[in-house]
């Protein structure tokens, strides 16, 4: 419900009614706790941890394994909460002019600007504290550039055509805290750069897809994005980004000595998803952008599960996955041959 007030020229202007105010729910929605978006920041950190374990040939107990996963999950989730809140504070005037975002807490009047700022300050303090106690000093240190860059991102949409190229490295840098959480120091952090670049390409890819939902509104109000810039060549641009992802992911997997499990269920599945995304995206139908974006969240979850399974089997169970898979394949081929021989003999 909205109230009306009369302006100086006698026309009526709608204003937000305080009856819409629901501060607790507003805090939750500003932090995106009602969505799966935070997973997009958690995934790279877990990938970094898994690849670091492979590179350093780490051995974990079940408890230390779970500690690594929890540390990366909680630190990235809290950081995502803080900077989503900050993004909505900065974008509050723009969000009210875009059909998809005008229902967000600030433009909808669900929460006051003051309450949103307080929520951000609290979330930011928690981000720094939790990152330090879970990831250690070195882990928190490599998080600092992410925090700084995250405060810049919302403003980039006003001045450049490619804010996604700012968001990409921000989320991609989550690979480094994950890497350091396993390595224990910064000595080999350069080995995580290829995965950082692969993740950056992926983020630019899915965020450009996400932005296709708002292309028409963005053009009207002057918001710049790669979706606007490459509107007439979207599929070619996304195909290029997809190729970069696969090339860098393959290079990283080889350097980290990942097993056939990761290659078959990780790299290959990722590669097969790229053309499926491109076929599913129709820039003339904005809703398809949201659907393909969700596909990427699911794809990221799948790759994370595969990486965690590999990490568990190799560092906790001490299983040679390649040898196990080879023996399984040979065993099944032998059984099949015996069955065929028996059938022929019969």
C-alpha positions as CSV (number, residue, x, y, z in Angstrom):
1,X,0.0,0.0,0.0
2,X,1.2,3.6,-0.7
3,X,0.0,6.9,0.5
4,X,-0.4,10.1,-1.6
5,X,0.8,13.6,-1.1
6,X,0.0,16.7,-3.1
7,X,2.9,18.5,-4.8
8,X,3.3,22.2,-5.3
9,X,1.7,22.0,-8.7
10,X,-1.3,20.1,-7.4
11,X,-0.4,16.7,-8.7
12,X,-0.4,13.7,-6.4
13,X,2.9,11.8,-5.8
14,X,3.0,8.3,-4.4
15,X,5.1,7.8,-1.3
16,X,6.0,4.5,0.5
17,X,3.8,3.7,3.4
18,X,5.5,2.7,6.7
19,X,3.1,-0.3,6.8
20,X,5.5,-2.0,4.4
21,X,8.3,-1.7,7.0
22,X,9.7,-5.1,8.2
23,X,13.3,-4.5,9.2
24,X,14.2,-8.1,10.2
25,X,13.0,-9.4,6.8
26,X,14.6,-6.5,5.1
27,X,18.0,-7.4,6.6
28,X,17.6,-11.0,5.5
29,X,16.7,-10.0,1.9
30,X,19.5,-7.4,1.7
31,X,22.0,-10.1,2.7
32,X,20.4,-12.5,0.1
33,X,19.9,-15.1,2.8
34,X,16.6,-16.1,1.0
35,X,18.5,-17.1,-2.2
36,X,21.3,-19.4,-3.2
37,X,23.5,-16.5,-4.4
38,X,26.0,-16.9,-1.6
39,X,27.0,-20.2,-3.0
40,X,28.6,-18.4,-5.9
41,X,31.2,-17.0,-3.5
42,X,31.6,-20.3,-1.6
43,X,32.3,-22.4,-4.6
44,X,35.7,-20.8,-5.6
45,X,37.0,-21.0,-2.0
46,X,36.2,-24.7,-1.9
47,X,37.8,-25.3,-5.3
48,X,40.9,-23.5,-4.1
49,X,41.1,-25.7,-1.0
50,X,40.6,-28.9,-3.0
51,X,43.2,-27.9,-5.6
52,X,45.6,-26.8,-3.0
53,X,45.3,-30.2,-1.2
54,X,46.0,-32.0,-4.5
55,X,49.1,-29.8,-5.2
56,X,50.5,-30.2,-1.7
57,X,49.5,-33.8,-1.4
58,X,47.9,-33.1,2.0
59,X,46.5,-35.7,4.4
60,X,43.4,-34.9,6.4
61,X,41.6,-36.5,9.3
62,X,37.8,-36.4,9.0
63,X,37.6,-33.5,11.5
64,X,40.3,-31.4,9.8
65,X,38.7,-32.0,6.4
66,X,35.3,-30.7,7.8
67,X,37.1,-27.8,9.4
68,X,38.5,-26.6,6.1
69,X,35.1,-26.8,4.4
70,X,33.4,-25.0,7.2
71,X,36.0,-22.2,7.4
72,X,35.7,-21.4,3.7
73,X,31.9,-21.7,3.7
74,X,31.3,-19.4,6.7
75,X,33.9,-16.8,5.8
76,X,32.6,-16.4,2.2
77,X,28.9,-16.5,3.2
78,X,29.3,-13.7,5.8
79,X,31.3,-11.6,3.3
80,X,28.7,-12.1,0.6
81,X,26.0,-11.0,3.1
82,X,27.9,-7.8,3.9
83,X,28.6,-6.7,0.3
84,X,25.1,-7.6,-1.0
85,X,23.8,-5.2,1.6
86,X,26.3,-2.6,0.6
87,X,25.4,-3.0,-3.1
88,X,21.8,-2.5,-2.4
89,X,22.5,0.6,-0.3
90,X,24.5,2.1,-3.2
91,X,22.0,1.0,-5.9
92,X,18.8,2.0,-4.0
93,X,17.8,4.8,-6.4
94,X,18.6,2.8,-9.5
95,X,16.8,-0.3,-8.2
96,X,13.5,1.6,-7.9
97,X,13.6,2.3,-11.6
98,X,14.1,-1.3,-12.8
99,X,11.1,-3.7,-12.9
100,X,13.0,-6.7,-11.5
101,X,14.7,-4.8,-8.6
102,X,12.1,-2.3,-7.5
103,X,10.8,-4.9,-5.0
104,X,14.1,-5.0,-3.1
105,X,14.0,-3.9,0.6
106,X,15.2,-0.3,0.2
107,X,13.2,0.9,-2.8
108,X,10.1,-1.1,-1.5
109,X,10.3,0.6,1.9
110,X,10.8,-2.6,3.8
111,X,13.8,-1.3,5.6
112,X,15.1,2.2,6.3
113,X,18.5,3.4,4.9
114,X,19.8,3.9,8.5
115,X,18.9,0.3,9.4
116,X,20.5,-1.0,6.2
117,X,23.8,0.9,7.0
118,X,23.8,-0.5,10.5
119,X,23.3,-4.0,9.2
120,X,26.2,-3.5,6.8
121,X,28.5,-2.3,9.5
122,X,27.7,-5.3,11.7
123,X,28.0,-7.8,8.8
124,X,31.4,-6.2,7.8
125,X,32.7,-6.5,11.4
126,X,31.6,-10.2,11.5
127,X,33.3,-10.8,8.1
128,X,36.7,-9.6,9.3
129,X,36.4,-11.4,12.7
130,X,35.2,-14.7,11.3
131,X,37.7,-14.8,8.5
132,X,40.5,-14.2,10.9
133,X,39.5,-17.0,13.4
134,X,38.6,-19.6,10.7
135,X,41.1,-18.9,8.0
136,X,44.0,-17.5,10.1
137,X,46.0,-14.4,9.5
138,X,47.2,-15.3,6.0
139,X,43.7,-16.3,4.9
140,X,42.2,-13.1,6.2
141,X,45.1,-11.1,4.5
142,X,44.3,-12.5,1.1
143,X,40.6,-11.7,1.7
144,X,41.4,-8.0,2.2
145,X,41.7,-7.2,-1.6
146,X,38.3,-8.9,-2.1
147,X,36.7,-6.7,0.6
148,X,38.2,-3.5,-0.8
149,X,37.2,-4.4,-4.4
150,X,33.7,-5.3,-3.3
151,X,33.1,-1.7,-2.1
152,X,34.1,-0.4,-5.6
153,X,32.0,-2.7,-7.7
154,X,28.5,-1.0,-7.2
155,X,29.9,2.3,-8.5
156,X,31.5,0.8,-11.6
157,X,28.1,0.3,-13.2
158,X,27.8,4.1,-13.5
159,X,31.1,4.7,-15.3
160,X,32.1,1.7,-17.4
161,X,30.5,-0.7,-19.8
162,X,32.0,-3.7,-18.1
163,X,31.2,-3.9,-14.3
164,X,31.2,-7.7,-14.8
165,X,35.0,-7.5,-15.4
166,X,35.2,-6.0,-11.9
167,X,32.9,-8.5,-10.3
168,X,34.7,-11.5,-11.9
169,X,38.0,-11.0,-10.2
170,X,36.3,-10.1,-6.9
171,X,34.6,-13.5,-6.7
172,X,37.5,-15.2,-8.4
173,X,39.8,-14.1,-5.7
174,X,37.9,-16.3,-3.3
175,X,40.1,-19.1,-4.7
176,X,43.1,-17.7,-2.8
177,X,41.7,-17.9,0.8
178,X,40.7,-21.4,0.0
179,X,44.1,-22.3,-1.3
180,X,45.8,-20.7,1.7
181,X,43.5,-22.4,4.2
182,X,45.0,-25.7,3.1
183,X,48.6,-24.6,2.3
184,X,48.9,-22.8,5.6
185,X,51.0,-19.9,4.1
186,X,51.4,-17.7,1.0
187,X,54.4,-19.5,-0.5
188,X,52.6,-21.3,-3.3
189,X,49.7,-18.9,-3.8
190,X,50.8,-18.2,-7.4
191,X,49.9,-21.7,-8.3
192,X,46.2,-20.8,-7.7
193,X,46.3,-18.1,-10.4
194,X,45.0,-20.3,-13.3
195,X,42.0,-21.3,-11.2
196,X,41.5,-17.7,-10.3
197,X,41.4,-16.8,-14.0
198,X,39.1,-19.7,-14.8
199,X,36.7,-18.6,-12.0
200,X,36.9,-15.0,-13.2
201,X,35.9,-16.0,-16.7
202,X,33.0,-18.1,-15.3
203,X,31.7,-15.2,-13.1
204,X,31.9,-12.7,-16.1
205,X,30.0,-15.4,-18.1
206,X,27.1,-16.0,-15.7
207,X,26.8,-12.4,-14.6
208,X,26.5,-11.3,-18.2
209,X,23.8,-13.9,-18.6
210,X,22.1,-12.6,-15.5
211,X,22.3,-9.0,-16.7
212,X,20.4,-9.9,-20.0
213,X,17.2,-9.9,-17.8
214,X,17.5,-6.1,-17.4
215,X,19.0,-5.0,-20.8
216,X,16.0,-2.9,-21.9
217,X,15.6,-1.2,-18.5
218,X,19.4,-0.7,-18.3
219,X,19.4,1.1,-21.6
220,X,16.6,3.4,-20.5
221,X,18.3,4.5,-17.3
222,X,21.9,4.5,-18.5
223,X,23.2,1.5,-16.5
224,X,26.2,0.0,-18.3
225,X,27.0,-3.7,-18.6
226,X,28.5,-6.3,-20.9
227,X,24.9,-7.4,-21.6
228,X,24.2,-4.0,-23.1
229,X,27.6,-3.7,-24.9
230,X,27.4,-7.2,-26.5
231,X,23.6,-7.3,-26.9
232,X,23.8,-8.1,-30.6
233,X,26.7,-10.6,-30.3
234,X,25.8,-12.2,-27.0
235,X,26.2,-15.9,-27.9
236,X,29.6,-15.3,-29.6
237,X,30.9,-13.5,-26.5
238,X,29.6,-16.1,-24.1
239,X,31.1,-18.9,-26.2
240,X,34.5,-17.2,-26.1
241,X,34.3,-17.0,-22.3
242,X,33.2,-20.6,-22.1
243,X,36.2,-21.7,-24.1
244,X,38.5,-19.8,-21.7
245,X,36.9,-21.5,-18.7
246,X,37.5,-25.0,-20.0
247,X,41.0,-24.3,-21.1
248,X,42.0,-22.9,-17.7
249,X,40.1,-25.5,-15.7
250,X,41.9,-28.2,-17.7
251,X,45.3,-26.6,-17.1
252,X,44.6,-26.3,-13.4
253,X,43.3,-29.8,-13.0
254,X,46.5,-31.2,-14.6
255,X,48.8,-29.0,-12.5
256,X,47.0,-30.2,-9.3
257,X,47.2,-33.9,-10.2
258,X,43.4,-34.3,-10.2
259,X,42.2,-37.8,-10.8
260,X,40.1,-39.3,-13.6
261,X,37.0,-38.7,-11.4
262,X,37.5,-34.9,-11.5
263,X,38.3,-35.0,-15.2
264,X,35.3,-37.0,-16.2
265,X,32.6,-35.7,-13.8
266,X,34.1,-32.2,-13.4
267,X,35.9,-30.9,-16.5
268,X,33.9,-32.9,-19.0
269,X,30.5,-32.1,-17.4
270,X,31.5,-28.4,-17.3
271,X,32.4,-28.4,-21.0
272,X,29.1,-30.1,-22.0
273,X,27.1,-27.5,-20.1
274,X,28.5,-24.5,-22.0
275,X,26.7,-25.2,-25.3
276,X,23.6,-26.2,-23.4
277,X,23.6,-22.7,-21.7
278,X,24.0,-21.0,-25.1
279,X,21.1,-22.9,-26.6
280,X,18.9,-22.2,-23.6
281,X,19.5,-18.4,-23.7
282,X,17.3,-16.2,-25.8
283,X,18.1,-12.5,-25.4
284,X,14.6,-11.7,-26.7
285,X,13.1,-13.5,-23.7
286,X,14.6,-11.9,-20.6
287,X,13.4,-14.7,-18.3
288,X,15.7,-17.2,-20.0
289,X,18.6,-15.2,-18.5
290,X,17.4,-16.0,-15.0
291,X,17.0,-19.7,-15.9
292,X,20.5,-20.0,-17.3
293,X,21.9,-18.1,-14.3
294,X,20.3,-20.7,-12.1
295,X,21.8,-23.5,-14.2
296,X,25.2,-22.0,-13.4
297,X,24.5,-22.1,-9.7
298,X,23.7,-25.8,-10.0
299,X,26.7,-26.4,-12.2
300,X,28.9,-24.8,-9.6
301,X,27.4,-26.9,-6.9
302,X,28.0,-30.1,-9.0
303,X,31.7,-29.2,-9.6
304,X,32.1,-28.4,-5.9
305,X,30.6,-31.8,-4.9
306,X,32.9,-33.6,-7.3
307,X,35.9,-31.7,-6.0
308,X,34.9,-32.5,-2.3
309,X,34.5,-36.2,-3.1
310,X,37.9,-36.2,-4.7
311,X,39.4,-34.4,-1.7
312,X,37.8,-36.9,0.7
313,X,38.8,-40.0,-1.2
314,X,42.4,-38.9,-1.8
315,X,43.3,-37.1,1.5
316,X,41.1,-38.8,4.1
317,X,40.5,-42.3,2.7
318,X,44.0,-42.3,1.0
319,X,42.5,-44.0,-2.0
320,X,44.2,-44.0,-5.4
321,X,41.2,-42.9,-7.4
322,X,42.8,-43.6,-10.8
323,X,43.8,-47.1,-9.8
324,X,40.4,-47.8,-8.3
325,X,38.6,-46.6,-11.4
326,X,40.9,-48.6,-13.7
327,X,40.4,-51.8,-11.7
328,X,36.6,-51.2,-11.7
329,X,36.6,-50.7,-15.5
330,X,38.7,-53.8,-16.0
331,X,36.6,-55.8,-13.6
332,X,33.4,-54.8,-15.4
333,X,34.9,-55.5,-18.9
334,X,36.0,-59.0,-17.6
335,X,32.5,-59.8,-16.3
336,X,30.9,-58.6,-19.5
337,X,33.3,-60.8,-21.6
338,X,32.6,-63.8,-19.4
339,X,28.8,-63.3,-19.7
340,X,29.1,-63.0,-23.5
341,X,31.3,-66.1,-23.6
342,X,28.8,-68.0,-21.5
343,X,25.9,-66.9,-23.7
344,X,27.7,-68.0,-26.9
345,X,28.6,-71.3,-25.4
346,X,25.0,-71.9,-24.4
